Amino acid sequence: MKKYTQIYNIIKEMILSGELAVHDKVPSVRKAAQIYGVSVTTVQTAYFDLCADGYIIAREKRGYFVSDMQSAQQYEEDDVEESNTEFDLTGGTADAESFDFTLWQRYMKSALRQTDRLLTYSQPKGEYDLRCAIAQYIKEKRNVITSPNRIIIGAGVQPLLHILCSLLDSRSSVSFPDKSFVQGMGIFSDYGFDVHTRDKDANIIYVSPSHMTRWGDVMPIKRRLELVEYSRKHGSLVIEDDYENEFLYNVKPTPSLFALGKGNIVYMGSFSAMLLPGIRISFMVLTKELTQMYDKKSFRFAQTAGKTEQIALCNYIRDGHIKSQTRKIRRLYTAKTKAFACLIKKEIPDAVTKIGENTLQIIFTSDFKKNLSEFEKHGLKVFVEKHENNKIELVISPSGIPYERMNDAVNRLKMSIENL
Amino acid sequence: MKKYTQIYNIIKEMILSGELAVHDKVPSVRKAAQIYGVSVTTVQTAYFDLCADGYIIAREKRGYFVSDMQSAQQYEEDDVEESNTEFDLTGGTADAESFDFTLWQRYMKSALRQTDRLLTYSQPKGEYDLRCAIAQYIKEKRNVITSPNRIIIGAGVQPLLHILCSLLDSRSSVSFPDKSFVQGMGIFSDYGFDVHTRDKDANIIYVSPSHMTRWGDVMPIKRRLELVEYSRKHGSLVIEDDYENEFLYNVKPTPSLFALGKGNIVYMGSFSAMLLPGIRISFMVLTKELTQMYDKKSFRFAQTAGKTEQIALCNYIRDGHIKSQTRKIRRLYTAKTKAFACLIKKEIPDAVTKIGENTLQIIFTSDFKKNLSEFEKHGLKVFVEKHENNKIELVISPSGIPYERMNDAVNRLKMSIENL
């Protein structure tokens, strides 16, 4: 339990037990820090949460007082959010070394100085110069040739899918042959589309050809050509989510569907995984027809991505940093994955591991007996992919684990498995 | 036409006419700047757009060359986006003086230094400490008492409504008595809800009680109590969009519906208008039931607001700057609105103007004969609210017009009216 949560609980208990009565003054931040041997910041954080949760109230220049609790009761059922995850093995954390913060800070500072631009709303499609930079980038990298007018920027793939859903006919059927993109399936289903995981006979086909499963299978070129041919013949729309295309390291990147097909393909890409998870900028390239529909309805859409980050990213791309960043990340994560897989083999020899053919993930197979909460108990966040015939399969992304902590993480994995 | 657009067109014409043939080298940036008497940056911008649009291609260290045009043709039908708006009178632009950029830059820089936090994805609901800060803020300001667990952050109201729609039963009917929020009506309608503008008998009622129309009518307290009572009796959900509550200047802010009701109210607020249009952070406070539904489905939602801005805003609020910012903006925009209204009276005495009762907007009535494109021709962006009986009504927000340019803006308004 974090220190400030301890302080939070101590004061909360004192209030609930009546030791501190309504309108009583709570010990000052400085005093409480002395009493409980913690820092002033810790107490302040705890007091802040107590305020936010309605137990105490702050009075300017006078300090904190026990509130009349009218408001506090209703939180009793709410949990204070806290996670005890020590190691995130789902790939949700980036390596501190993967990203040049100083460089990014420079671009952000420069963007923050463009005060005139920051005073206005972004165009609904996103900043024009960023769309130009993206057009140039995906042309060079994926042979996706498009005008900036067809590019829509958004704060992640989800807001973009919301726009796309509102442009498409919701009586259509959508197929997600890759199955794993539950968020996307949920969005289409919420809009009333007929969602299924079969491939054939759908009006809309959603694929991640560079990352078809968590195991990183890449759609082979033959299959890509078939899909493009099928969609052209049947007039179906293909949504190509070029998810983590940048991280393919074993294979030469296969051509994008967009480049193979001529027309009926919406191309989607994202920068969060390549830069920082906290930077929310994705984009989609609409077909000509969908762009016209968007333009007609554009009064209905607001840009979701922050303007400062859009400006910074535009210049970052123009100056060529995305390319070097991609190379750097690929090198770093390849080395880390190999090191982690090696440690697993040494410490948990019974487990069968293999490194995903084309991604930086380790597939880990083992028997299981009891339940899966052991991972959580040991501070591990993992994706459990399958558990049939007493087998579990974990897909492990060690990207966020520093080298010096890998031993610790593997030991926790070992203990979790032994207790399963 | 902007200078870089001129350069863009010159080179484009040379390519299309054949003066520059496929694979020809285009004049270097420096040379073109000399030839056309513009800056190097201007040429670079033009060349960049020519690249993005497929007319020319850049070769590292060799310069720019005419492309084989295979790609350029498909853009012919696309317009290069450009707006000739000199004065935005719709309130979409903020005043440079309204915002302390230096202060905000400091908070952003500090947030950018929190590298450990930036390496992970935000919680789906948004950063916990920002939700605490918002809970405290809306408690003090609007008497909205809630736990941070019920607060969902998003990059604007639209992504939040998408989440809300996916939590609600789409067989419900939704009423938008305020009519003007077309974006919101569109979203509910896309999800299959039965959307109408009557007030009664709806399962969900969407209101902006602090800003019921563009004229800034505020819902009176009696009506608020009735609505709360009605919703309680009929079990209907009220969505309270507390849009621009901060800008009310003639009246004391009326209590929020959330504070009046007990339970069935979703409260929404935003920071874009108060800080900078380019900062995309809004929030909603869910009911207990909706929070539970959200928690069950939370794996389906990703946070849309950027993490850096979330961290910066949290500390900005904690340090009390939102409060002084609100006061500052109210003072500044009140003065500007009065000054602008005064100029209109002087220059266009025939027009009937009045300042919106509770907002910083001017309502401008005049006859019209021909069409409304005159405003656009004169570089003005305006909302035309009504045009019946040969009358037009403009709602004018001069917030983004600097004092020294007000005369120019009013003169353009005058000329547009005279030519109508």
Chai-1 contact restraints between the chains, C-beta under 6 A:
chainA,res_idxA,chainB,res_idxB,connection_type,confidence,min_distance_angstrom,max_distance_angstrom,comment,restraint_id
A,F48,B,C132,contact,1.0,0.0,6.0,A-B,restraint_1
A,D49,B,C132,contact,1.0,0.0,6.0,A-B,restraint_2
A,C51,B,Q136,contact,1.0,0.0,6.0,A-B,restraint_3
A,A52,B,C132,contact,1.0,0.0,6.0,A-B,restraint_4
A,A52,B,A135,contact,1.0,0.0,6.0,A-B,restraint_5
A,A52,B,Q136,contact,1.0,0.0,6.0,A-B,restraint_6
A,A52,B,P148,contact,1.0,0.0,6.0,A-B,restraint_7
A,D53,B,S147,contact,1.0,0.0,6.0,A-B,restraint_8
A,S71,B,I145,contact,1.0,0.0,6.0,A-B,restraint_9
A,Y75,B,S147,contact,1.0,0.0,6.0,A-B,restraint_10
A,D78,B,S147,contact,1.0,0.0,6.0,A-B,restraint_11
A,D78,B,N149,contact,1.0,0.0,6.0,A-B,restraint_12
A,E81,B,Y128,contact,1.0,0.0,6.0,A-B,restraint_13
A,G92,B,Y121,contact,1.0,0.0,6.0,A-B,restraint_14
A,T93,B,L119,contact,1.0,0.0,6.0,A-B,restraint_15
A,T93,B,T120,contact,1.0,0.0,6.0,A-B,restraint_16
A,A94,B,L119,contact,1.0,0.0,6.0,A-B,restraint_17
A,F101,B,T115,contact,1.0,0.0,6.0,A-B,restraint_18
A,Q105,B,L112,contact,1.0,0.0,6.0,A-B,restraint_19
A,M108,B,L112,contact,1.0,0.0,6.0,A-B,restraint_20
A,L112,B,Q105,contact,1.0,0.0,6.0,A-B,restraint_21
A,L112,B,M108,contact,1.0,0.0,6.0,A-B,restraint_22
A,T115,B,F101,contact,1.0,0.0,6.0,A-B,restraint_23
A,L118,B,L276,contact,1.0,0.0,6.0,A-B,restraint_24
A,L118,B,G278,contact,1.0,0.0,6.0,A-B,restraint_25
A,L119,B,T93,contact,1.0,0.0,6.0,A-B,restraint_26
A,L119,B,A94,contact,1.0,0.0,6.0,A-B,restraint_27
A,L119,B,A96,contact,1.0,0.0,6.0,A-B,restraint_28
A,T120,B,T93,contact,1.0,0.0,6.0,A-B,restraint_29
A,T120,B,P277,contact,1.0,0.0,6.0,A-B,restraint_30
A,Y121,B,G92,contact,1.0,0.0,6.0,A-B,restraint_31
A,Y121,B,P277,contact,1.0,0.0,6.0,A-B,restraint_32
A,Y128,B,E81,contact,1.0,0.0,6.0,A-B,restraint_33
A,C132,B,D49,contact,1.0,0.0,6.0,A-B,restraint_34
A,C132,B,A52,contact,1.0,0.0,6.0,A-B,restraint_35
A,A135,B,A52,contact,1.0,0.0,6.0,A-B,restraint_36
A,Q136,B,C51,contact,1.0,0.0,6.0,A-B,restraint_37
A,Q136,B,A52,contact,1.0,0.0,6.0,A-B,restraint_38
A,I145,B,S71,contact,1.0,0.0,6.0,A-B,restraint_39
A,S147,B,Y75,contact,1.0,0.0,6.0,A-B,restraint_40
A,S147,B,D78,contact,1.0,0.0,6.0,A-B,restraint_41
A,P148,B,A52,contact,1.0,0.0,6.0,A-B,restraint_42
A,N149,B,D78,contact,1.0,0.0,6.0,A-B,restraint_43
A,A155,B,A155,contact,1.0,0.0,6.0,A-B,restraint_44
A,A155,B,T304,contact,1.0,0.0,6.0,A-B,restraint_45
A,G156,B,A302,contact,1.0,0.0,6.0,A-B,restraint_46
A,G156,B,T304,contact,1.0,0.0,6.0,A-B,restraint_47
A,Q158,B,A302,contact,1.0,0.0,6.0,A-B,restraint_48
A,P159,B,P159,contact,1.0,0.0,6.0,A-B,restraint_49
A,P159,B,T304,contact,1.0,0.0,6.0,A-B,restraint_50
A,H162,B,H162,contact,1.0,0.0,6.0,A-B,restraint_51
A,S166,B,D190,contact,1.0,0.0,6.0,A-B,restraint_52
A,Q183,B,R300,contact,1.0,0.0,6.0,A-B,restraint_53
A,G186,B,R300,contact,1.0,0.0,6.0,A-B,restraint_54
A,D190,B,S166,contact,1.0,0.0,6.0,A-B,restraint_55
A,G192,B,G192,contact,1.0,0.0,6.0,A-B,restraint_56
A,L276,B,L118,contact,1.0,0.0,6.0,A-B,restraint_57
A,P277,B,T120,contact,1.0,0.0,6.0,A-B,restraint_58
A,P277,B,Y121,contact,1.0,0.0,6.0,A-B,restraint_59
A,G278,B,L118,contact,1.0,0.0,6.0,A-B,restraint_60
A,G278,B,K307,contact,1.0,0.0,6.0,A-B,restraint_61
A,R280,B,T304,contact,1.0,0.0,6.0,A-B,restraint_62
A,R280,B,G306,contact,1.0,0.0,6.0,A-B,restraint_63
A,R300,B,Q183,contact,1.0,0.0,6.0,A-B,restraint_64
A,R300,B,G186,contact,1.0,0.0,6.0,A-B,restraint_65
A,A302,B,G156,contact,1.0,0.0,6.0,A-B,restraint_66
A,A302,B,Q158,contact,1.0,0.0,6.0,A-B,restraint_67
A,T304,B,A155,contact,1.0,0.0,6.0,A-B,restraint_68
A,T304,B,G156,contact,1.0,0.0,6.0,A-B,restraint_69
A,T304,B,P159,contact,1.0,0.0,6.0,A-B,restraint_70
A,T304,B,R280,contact,1.0,0.0,6.0,A-B,restraint_71
A,T304,B,T304,contact,1.0,0.0,6.0,A-B,restraint_72
A,G306,B,R280,contact,1.0,0.0,6.0,A-B,restraint_73
A,G306,B,G306,contact,1.0,0.0,6.0,A-B,restraint_74
A,G306,B,E309,contact,1.0,0.0,6.0,A-B,restraint_75
A,K307,B,G278,contact,1.0,0.0,6.0,A-B,restraint_76
A,E309,B,G306,contact,1.0,0.0,6.0,A-B,restraint_77
